[in-house]
Amino acid sequence: MSKTIRQLSEELKLSKQAINQRISSIKDFRSKHTYKIKNHLEIDDQGVKMLANFDKQKRQERQSENDKHNKKETNIDDVLLKQLDVKDQQISKLQKSLDQQQQLQLATLSENRQLKSHIQELSGLLEYANSTEKQQPTRKNDNLPNDVNPIHTKDKNDKRDKKRVDDTDGKQKKICKNKTNKSWWHFWKNKGS
């Protein structure tokens, strides 16, 4: 049985404006469920049921939207949890790699220290060997024959060089004497003639 907006507002205990808002909020409600009789707007039985169940329907729609939203959130939560699992695995792998790198670095550092101490030992031995070698150079060379002994070879070379210089100086002196002799003889020869 059809009812007017006034009758519905009294029955549902709502204002006329609330009934009009409900009518406006339902799509195509006026064209499908209302008609005019004389100067009054009448709502058919199906429209009355819709308006009476409006709150219930809105709650169901909200619940449906909330369920959809919750499903989306659940899906998002699932995706985020999966991403977190992947990130945890990556962090675990990186941590293992970091631990291995630190162990390798410690091993390398230990090996470097051992090598450094070994080098210092060898350096000390070399310095000791050099100092003993400097203290006894003649004894070592005295055991060699004169031809091979570097000390005797050096002395021979020095003597040869000195002899060459002396020979050169002697030749230059003879040349100078010859020139002066020739000059004097030439002068003597000229005087006598």
C-alpha positions in Angstrom: 0.0 0.0 0.0 1.4 3.4 -1.0 2.2 6.1 1.5 2.9 9.8 1.5 6.1 11.4 2.7 4.3 12.6 5.8 3.0 9.2 6.6 6.4 7.6 6.2 8.1 10.3 8.4 5.6 9.5 11.2 6.0 5.8 10.8 9.8 5.8 10.7 10.0 8.7 13.2 12.1 10.8 10.8 11.7 14.3 9.5 10.3 15.0 6.0 13.8 16.4 5.1 15.4 13.1 6.1 12.9 11.1 4.0 13.6 13.5 1.0 17.3 13.0 1.5 16.9 9.2 1.4 14.8 9.5 -1.7 17.4 11.7 -3.4 20.3 9.4 -2.4 18.8 6.3 -4.0 19.4 6.2 -7.7 16.3 6.5 -10.0 14.0 6.2 -6.9 11.6 9.0 -8.0 11.1 7.7 -11.5 10.6 4.1 -10.4 8.8 4.3 -7.0 6.9 7.6 -6.8 3.8 9.0 -8.5 1.5 12.0 -7.9 -2.0 11.7 -6.7 -3.8 15.0 -6.6 -1.2 17.3 -4.9 0.6 14.6 -2.9 3.6 12.5 -3.8 2.9 8.9 -3.2 5.5 6.1 -2.7 4.7 2.6 -3.8 5.1 -0.4 -1.5 8.5 -1.4 -2.8 9.7 2.2 -2.3 8.4 2.2 1.2 10.3 -1.0 2.0 13.4 0.5 0.5 13.1 3.7 2.6 12.3 1.6 5.7 15.3 -0.6 5.2 17.5 2.4 4.1 19.6 2.4 7.3 19.9 -1.3 7.1 20.9 -1.2 3.4 23.4 1.6 4.1 24.9 -0.4 6.9 25.2 -3.4 4.6 26.8 -1.2 1.9 29.2 0.2 4.4 29.9 -3.2 5.7 30.5 -4.4 2.1 32.8 -1.5 1.5 34.6 -2.1 4.7 35.0 -5.8 3.8 36.4 -4.8 0.4 38.7 -2.3 2.1 39.7 -4.8 4.7 40.4 -7.4 2.0 42.5 -4.8 0.2 44.3 -4.0 3.5 44.7 -7.8 4.1 46.1 -8.2 0.6 48.4 -5.2 1.1 49.4 -6.7 4.5 50.2 -10.0 2.8 52.3 -8.3 0.2 54.1 -6.3 2.8 54.7 -9.4 4.9 56.1 -11.2 1.9 58.4 -8.3 1.2 59.5 -8.3 4.8 60.4 -12.0 4.5 62.4 -11.3 1.4 64.2 -8.4 3.0 64.9 -10.5 6.1 66.5 -13.2 3.8 68.5 -10.5 2.0 69.7 -9.0 5.3 70.6 -12.5 6.6 72.7 -13.1 3.4 74.4 -9.7 3.7 75.1 -10.4 7.4 76.8 -13.7 6.5 78.8 -12.0 3.7 79.8 -9.2 6.1 80.9 -11.8 8.7 83.0 -13.7 6.1 84.6 -10.5 4.9 85.5 -9.5 8.5 87.0 -12.9 9.1 89.0 -12.7 5.9 90.1 -9.2 6.8 91.3 -10.4 10.3 93.1 -13.3 8.7 94.8 -10.9 6.2 95.7 -8.6 9.0 97.3 -11.4 11.0 99.2 -12.6 8.0 100.4 -9.1 7.3 101.7 -8.8 10.9 103.5 -12.1 10.5 105.1 -11.0 7.3 106.1 -7.7 8.8 107.8 -9.3 11.7 109.6 -11.8 9.3 110.7 -8.8 7.2 112.0 -7.1 10.2 114.0 -10.2 11.2 115.4 -10.5 7.7 116.3 -6.8 7.7 118.1 -7.2 11.0 120.0 -10.1 9.6 121.0 -8.1 6.5 122.2 -5.2 8.6 124.2 -7.5 10.8 125.7 -9.1 7.7 126.6 -5.7 6.1 128.2 -4.5 9.3 130.4 -7.6 9.6 131.3 -7.3 6.0 132.4 -3.7 6.4 134.5 -4.6 9.3 136.5 -7.3 7.5 136.8 -6.2 3.8 140.5 -6.8 3.5 140.5 -10.3 4.9 137.8 -11.4 2.4 139.7 -9.9 -0.5 143.1 -11.2 0.6 142.1 -14.7 -0.1 141.6 -13.9 -3.8 144.4 -14.0 -6.4 145.9 -10.6 -7.4 144.2 -10.7 -10.8 140.7 -11.2 -9.3 141.1 -9.2 -6.1 139.3 -5.8 -6.5 141.7 -4.0 -4.3 144.8 -5.0 -6.4 142.9 -4.3 -9.6 142.1 -0.8 -8.4 145.7 -0.2 -7.5 146.9 -1.4 -10.9 144.4 0.8 -12.6 145.4 3.8 -10.6 149.1 3.2 -11.4 148.3 2.9 -15.1 146.4 6.1 -15.1 149.2 7.9 -13.3 151.8 6.6 -15.8 149.7 7.8 -18.7 149.4 11.3 -17.2 153.2 11.3 -16.6 153.8 10.1 -20.1 151.5 12.8 -21.5 153.2 15.5 -19.3 156.7 14.2 -20.5 155.7 14.4 -24.1 154.4 18.0 -23.7 157.6 19.0 -21.9 159.7 17.5 -24.7 157.7 19.3 -27.3 158.1 22.6 -25.4 161.9 21.9 -25.1 162.2 21.1 -28.8 160.4 24.3 -29.7 162.7 26.3 -27.4 165.7 24.5 -28.6 164.8 24.9 -32.2 164.0 28.5 -31.5 167.3 29.1 -29.8 169.2 27.1 -32.4 167.5 29.0 -35.1 168.5 32.1 -33.3 172.1 30.9 -32.9 172.2 29.8 -36.5 171.1 33.2 -37.6 173.7 35.0 -35.5 176.5 32.9 -36.8 175.7 33.5 -40.4 
